Amino acid sequence: MENIDIGKKVEKFRKAKGLSSRELANIAEITPSMLSQIERGLANPSIQTLKVLAKALDVPTFSFLLEETKTEDLVVRSHSRKKMVVENLSYELISPDFTGTLATAIMTVPPNTSSSEKLLEHKGEEVAIVIEGKIKVFLDREEYRLETGDSVKIPAYMKHKWENSFTEKAVILFSVTPPAF
């Protein structure tokens, strides 16, 4: 929480609303001096003052307490992706990490390899596209052959597995929400 500057956030939201300090202070029923001190980081607002400011600015109260995201942490260079190998399958994380509600990865499935012996399920909803090769996907009791460019949506808790019974590797880009592996 040390990276959070509530005053800067109040000022940013105020300016985005096109309000002067005096106008916001009047709406929030605090003194212009108090608002100025909050925005300059010289005073810490009470929870009640934060609630009033949030209502006046039409933002959720918690928005003042969220840490700032560094934009450089959102970029993943192709040469520095996090990689993991599970049995014969390899995964490269396209997302920076597993925080948030969505993760995206590339799964490489060598020939004559399956993602598991039996159909598995997880709470995450998944969308996948074959970006190289071809693969079979099993959804409950049905089997589908997907080729480069084909995609599939797998609802949460649907039993499924991937199987490459072909002679070339298959590369699948997929996103899952919430993140689950």
Solvent accessible surface area in square Angstrom, and as a share of the most:
residue,aa,sasa,rsa
1,M,155,0.69
2,E,167,0.75
3,N,88,0.45
4,I,26,0.13
5,D,62,0.32
6,I,39,0.20
7,G,4,0.04
8,K,117,0.49
9,K,14,0.06
10,V,0,0.00
11,E,45,0.20
12,K,117,0.49
13,F,40,0.17
14,R,21,0.08
15,K,124,0.53
16,A,87,0.68
17,K,99,0.42
18,G,63,0.60
19,L,36,0.18
20,S,51,0.33
21,S,40,0.26
22,R,156,0.57
23,E,84,0.38
24,L,0,0.00
25,A,0,0.00
26,N,101,0.52
27,I,95,0.48
28,A,3,0.02
29,E,154,0.69
30,I,35,0.18
31,T,80,0.47
32,P,47,0.30
33,S,67,0.43
34,M,77,0.34
35,L,0,0.00
36,S,39,0.25
37,Q,67,0.30
38,I,1,0.01
39,E,14,0.06
40,R,153,0.56
41,G,53,0.51
42,L,119,0.59
43,A,23,0.18
44,N,141,0.72
45,P,19,0.12
46,S,64,0.41
47,I,110,0.56
48,Q,113,0.50
49,T,24,0.14
50,L,4,0.02
51,K,104,0.44
52,V,48,0.28
53,L,0,0.00
54,A,3,0.03
55,K,176,0.74
56,A,19,0.15
57,L,3,0.01
58,D,115,0.59
59,V,34,0.19
60,P,72,0.45
61,T,44,0.26
62,F,124,0.52
63,S,15,0.10
64,F,0,0.00
65,L,64,0.32
66,L,97,0.48
67,E,93,0.42
68,E,99,0.44
69,T,89,0.52
70,K,117,0.50
71,T,101,0.59
72,E,119,0.53
73,D,84,0.43
74,L,102,0.51
75,V,84,0.48
76,V,46,0.27
77,R,149,0.54
78,S,75,0.48
79,H,151,0.67
80,S,67,0.43
81,R,65,0.24
82,K,120,0.51
83,K,136,0.57
84,M,77,0.35
85,V,108,0.62
86,V,74,0.43
87,E,161,0.72
88,N,100,0.51
89,L,6,0.03
90,S,37,0.24
91,Y,30,0.11
92,E,43,0.19
93,L,10,0.05
94,I,52,0.26
95,S,18,0.12
96,P,45,0.28
97,D,53,0.28
98,F,98,0.41
99,T,102,0.60
100,G,63,0.60
101,T,103,0.60
102,L,97,0.48
103,A,1,0.00
104,T,23,0.14
105,A,1,0.01
106,I,23,0.12
107,M,5,0.02
108,T,31,0.18
109,V,0,0.00
110,P,43,0.27
111,P,50,0.31
112,N,129,0.66
113,T,16,0.09
114,S,39,0.25
115,S,35,0.23
116,S,24,0.16
117,E,169,0.76
118,K,139,0.59
119,L,51,0.26
120,L,87,0.43
121,E,84,0.38
122,H,52,0.23
123,K,118,0.50
124,G,0,0.00
125,E,64,0.29
126,E,8,0.04
127,V,78,0.45
128,A,2,0.02
129,I,65,0.33
130,V,2,0.01
131,I,76,0.39
132,E,77,0.35
133,G,19,0.18
134,K,68,0.29
135,I,0,0.00
136,K,45,0.19
137,V,0,0.00
138,F,38,0.16
139,L,25,0.13
140,D,64,0.33
141,R,230,0.84
142,E,99,0.44
143,E,93,0.42
144,Y,103,0.39
145,R,130,0.48
146,L,18,0.09
147,E,80,0.36
148,T,82,0.48
149,G,49,0.47
150,D,58,0.30
151,S,68,0.44
152,V,21,0.12
153,K,118,0.50
154,I,1,0.00
155,P,60,0.38
156,A,43,0.34
157,Y,135,0.51
158,M,53,0.24
159,K,95,0.40
160,H,15,0.07
161,K,29,0.12
162,W,10,0.04
163,E,42,0.19
164,N,0,0.00
165,S,52,0.33
166,F,32,0.13
167,T,128,0.74
168,E,122,0.55
169,K,91,0.38
170,A,0,0.00
171,V,13,0.08
172,I,0,0.00
173,L,57,0.28
174,F,14,0.06
175,S,32,0.20
176,V,2,0.01
177,T,49,0.28
178,P,52,0.33
179,P,29,0.18
180,A,31,0.24
181,F,115,0.48
